[in-house]
Amino acid sequence: MDSFILPIISAFWLGILTSISPCPLATNIAAISYISRNVSDRRAIFMSGLFYTIGRTLAYLALGIIVVASLLSISELSTFLQKYMNRLLGPILIIAGLFLIEFIKFAPSGSGISDNMQKRVERWGIWGALLLGILFALSFCPVSAALFFGSLIPLALKHGSGYVFPTIYGIGTGLPVFIFALLIAVGSKSISSLFDRIKNLEIWFRRITGVIFILVGIYYSLTYNFNITF
């Protein structure tokens, strides 16, 4: 059980990091705008934030189950991953780290959802927040794709779980929006300053995590690919 705790914490941190990365942050800003459109109805704001987080979690859970189950269901591939996963993990973490420190860059793809779709979602009220969470979760950009497919999926494969890690990751991606919804519901006046602080800290969180990924990737590569022990 103890060996499972650190990977779970890692999955949760990857979700938090995803939520405050530039491209997902843009979708979360749109989600906060959607959730807070009726400030007078505090219960609706709270429930919308909760449903948005649930929507993101369900999307990543479904995607994680499909990807992990598909990879492990192919006996040859499953055997290959069990044998070589530690060897592959080093280069994968290094590449993901290079994305996080922006050594490798791609132009952001935006929110991935049209204005017409957002207007349709708005008509659905609280249930629209659930759908919005699902849609935004599946709107991958380079950073979020690197974190999910390059970091979380290998973690899930290593521990043979397509359920736990995507769920924890999904909760992490939606938690900041839920917290903002809660603050809006209780009438907090410090929301804008808190939001600005998060935006300023995001780049350092991402760079520190990227450096850690690269260092761990180098360690795995040296240990499992070049048989260098420390």
C-alpha positions as CSV (number, residue, x, y, z in Angstrom):
1,M,0.0,0.0,0.0
2,D,2.9,2.4,0.9
3,S,4.3,1.9,-2.6
4,F,1.0,3.1,-4.0
5,I,0.8,6.3,-2.1
6,L,3.6,8.2,-3.9
7,P,2.2,7.4,-7.4
8,I,-1.3,8.5,-6.3
9,I,0.2,11.8,-5.0
10,S,2.1,12.1,-8.3
11,A,-1.2,11.5,-10.3
12,F,-2.9,14.2,-8.3
13,W,-0.1,16.7,-8.7
14,L,-0.1,16.0,-12.5
15,G,-3.8,16.9,-12.5
16,I,-3.2,20.1,-10.6
17,L,-0.3,21.1,-12.9
18,T,-2.5,20.4,-15.9
19,S,-5.3,22.6,-14.6
20,I,-3.0,25.6,-14.2
21,S,-1.0,25.1,-17.4
22,P,-1.7,27.9,-20.0
23,C,-4.0,26.0,-22.4
24,P,-6.1,24.1,-19.8
25,L,-6.1,27.3,-17.7
26,A,-7.9,29.1,-20.6
27,T,-10.6,26.4,-20.6
28,N,-10.9,26.6,-16.8
29,I,-11.3,30.4,-17.0
30,A,-14.2,29.8,-19.5
31,A,-15.6,27.3,-17.0
32,I,-15.4,29.7,-14.1
33,S,-17.2,32.4,-16.3
34,Y,-19.9,29.8,-17.1
35,I,-20.3,28.7,-13.5
36,S,-20.4,32.2,-12.0
37,R,-22.9,33.6,-14.6
38,N,-25.6,33.7,-12.0
39,V,-23.9,35.0,-8.9
40,S,-27.1,35.3,-6.9
41,D,-27.7,31.5,-6.9
42,R,-25.0,30.2,-4.7
43,R,-26.3,26.6,-4.7
44,A,-26.2,26.5,-8.5
45,I,-22.6,27.9,-8.5
46,F,-21.5,25.2,-6.0
47,M,-23.3,22.4,-7.9
48,S,-21.9,23.6,-11.2
49,G,-18.4,23.6,-9.9
50,L,-18.9,20.1,-8.5
51,F,-20.4,18.8,-11.7
52,Y,-17.7,20.3,-13.8
53,T,-15.1,18.5,-11.7
54,I,-17.1,15.3,-12.0
55,G,-17.3,15.7,-15.8
56,R,-13.5,16.1,-16.1
57,T,-12.9,13.1,-13.9
58,L,-15.3,10.9,-15.8
59,A,-13.7,11.9,-19.1
60,Y,-10.2,11.0,-17.9
61,L,-11.4,7.9,-16.2
62,A,-13.1,6.6,-19.4
63,L,-10.1,7.5,-21.5
64,G,-7.6,6.0,-19.0
65,I,-9.6,2.7,-18.9
66,I,-9.8,2.5,-22.7
67,V,-6.1,3.3,-23.3
68,V,-4.7,1.1,-20.4
69,A,-7.1,-1.8,-21.1
70,S,-6.3,-1.7,-24.8
71,L,-2.6,-1.8,-24.3
72,L,-2.7,-4.5,-21.6
73,S,-5.2,-6.7,-23.6
74,I,-2.7,-7.3,-26.3
75,S,-0.7,-10.2,-24.8
76,E,2.5,-9.4,-26.8
77,L,2.3,-5.7,-26.0
78,S,1.5,-6.5,-22.3
79,T,4.5,-8.8,-22.1
80,F,6.7,-6.2,-23.8
81,L,5.5,-3.4,-21.4
82,Q,6.0,-5.6,-18.3
83,K,9.6,-6.3,-19.5
84,Y,10.6,-3.0,-20.8
85,M,8.4,-0.4,-19.0
86,N,11.2,0.8,-16.8
87,R,13.4,1.2,-19.8
88,L,10.8,3.2,-21.7
89,L,9.8,5.3,-18.7
90,G,13.2,7.2,-18.6
91,P,13.0,8.6,-22.2
92,I,9.3,9.3,-21.8
93,L,9.8,11.3,-18.6
94,I,12.7,13.3,-20.2
95,I,10.5,14.2,-23.2
96,A,7.6,15.2,-21.0
97,G,10.0,17.3,-18.9
98,L,11.2,19.0,-22.0
99,F,7.6,20.0,-22.8
100,L,7.1,21.3,-19.3
101,I,10.2,23.5,-19.4
102,E,9.2,24.6,-22.9
103,F,12.4,23.3,-24.5
104,I,10.0,21.6,-26.9
105,K,7.1,23.9,-28.0
106,F,4.0,23.7,-30.1
107,A,1.5,26.4,-30.7
108,P,-1.5,26.1,-28.4
109,S,-4.7,24.8,-30.0
110,G,-7.1,26.9,-28.0
111,S,-10.1,25.6,-25.9
112,G,-11.1,23.1,-28.6
113,I,-14.8,24.0,-28.3
114,S,-16.8,26.4,-30.4
115,D,-18.8,29.4,-29.2
116,N,-22.0,27.8,-30.5
117,M,-21.3,24.7,-28.5
118,Q,-20.7,26.8,-25.3
119,K,-24.0,28.5,-25.9
120,R,-25.8,25.2,-26.2
121,V,-24.1,24.0,-23.0
122,E,-25.3,27.1,-21.1
123,R,-28.9,26.2,-21.8
124,W,-28.4,22.9,-19.9
125,G,-27.7,24.6,-16.5
126,I,-25.9,22.4,-14.0
127,W,-25.9,19.5,-16.4
128,G,-24.2,21.7,-18.8
129,A,-21.3,22.1,-16.4
130,L,-20.9,18.3,-16.4
131,L,-20.8,18.3,-20.2
132,L,-18.4,21.2,-20.2
133,G,-16.1,19.3,-17.9
134,I,-16.1,16.4,-20.3
135,L,-15.5,18.5,-23.4
136,F,-12.8,20.6,-21.9
137,A,-11.0,17.5,-20.5
138,L,-10.9,16.0,-24.0
139,S,-9.6,19.2,-25.6
140,F,-5.9,18.3,-25.4
141,C,-3.1,20.7,-26.1
142,P,0.6,19.8,-26.2
143,V,1.2,20.3,-22.4
144,S,-1.9,18.5,-21.2
145,A,-1.3,15.7,-23.7
146,A,2.3,15.3,-22.5
147,L,1.1,15.2,-18.9
148,F,-1.7,12.7,-19.5
149,F,-0.3,10.4,-22.2
150,G,3.4,10.9,-21.5
151,S,3.3,10.8,-17.7
152,L,0.0,9.6,-16.3
153,I,-0.6,6.7,-18.7
154,P,2.9,5.2,-18.2
155,L,2.3,5.5,-14.4
156,A,-1.0,3.7,-14.8
157,L,0.6,1.0,-17.0
158,K,3.4,0.5,-14.5
159,H,0.9,-0.2,-11.7
160,G,-1.6,-1.9,-13.9
161,S,-4.5,0.4,-13.0
162,G,-6.6,2.3,-15.6
163,Y,-9.1,3.3,-12.9
164,V,-7.3,4.8,-9.9
165,F,-4.8,7.1,-11.5
166,P,-7.0,8.7,-14.2
167,T,-9.6,9.3,-11.5
168,I,-7.2,11.0,-9.2
169,Y,-5.7,12.9,-12.1
170,G,-9.2,14.1,-13.2
171,I,-10.1,15.3,-9.7
172,G,-6.8,17.3,-9.7
173,T,-7.6,18.9,-13.0
174,G,-11.1,20.1,-11.9
175,L,-10.3,20.9,-8.3
176,P,-9.1,24.6,-8.9
177,V,-12.4,25.4,-10.7
178,F,-14.4,23.7,-7.8
179,I,-12.4,25.8,-5.3
180,F,-13.1,29.0,-7.2
181,A,-16.8,28.0,-7.5
182,L,-16.9,27.5,-3.7
183,L,-15.2,30.9,-3.1
184,I,-17.7,32.6,-5.5
185,A,-20.6,30.8,-3.7
186,V,-19.5,32.1,-0.3
187,G,-18.9,35.6,-1.6
188,S,-15.2,35.8,-1.4
189,K,-13.8,39.1,-2.6
190,S,-10.2,37.9,-2.9
191,I,-10.9,35.7,-6.0
192,S,-9.2,37.9,-8.6
193,S,-6.0,38.3,-6.5
194,L,-5.9,34.6,-5.8
195,F,-6.3,33.9,-9.5
196,D,-3.5,36.2,-10.4
197,R,-1.2,34.5,-7.9
198,I,-1.9,31.1,-9.4
199,K,-1.1,32.4,-12.9
200,N,2.2,33.8,-11.7
201,L,3.2,30.6,-9.8
202,E,2.2,28.3,-12.7
203,I,5.3,28.7,-14.7
204,W,7.5,27.9,-11.7
205,F,5.4,24.9,-10.7
206,R,5.6,23.6,-14.3
207,R,9.4,24.2,-14.6
208,I,10.2,22.6,-11.3
209,T,8.1,19.6,-12.2
210,G,9.8,19.5,-15.6
211,V,13.2,19.5,-14.1
212,I,12.2,16.7,-11.7
213,F,10.8,14.7,-14.6
214,I,14.1,15.1,-16.5
215,L,16.2,14.1,-13.5
216,V,14.1,11.1,-12.8
217,G,14.1,10.2,-16.5
218,I,17.9,10.4,-16.6
219,Y,18.0,8.2,-13.5
220,Y,15.7,5.5,-15.0
221,S,17.6,5.7,-18.3
222,L,21.0,5.2,-16.6
223,T,19.8,2.5,-14.3
224,Y,17.7,0.4,-16.7
225,N,19.1,1.2,-20.1
226,F,22.8,1.5,-19.3
227,N,22.9,-0.6,-16.1
228,I,24.6,2.1,-14.2
229,T,23.8,1.8,-10.5
230,F,24.1,4.5,-7.8
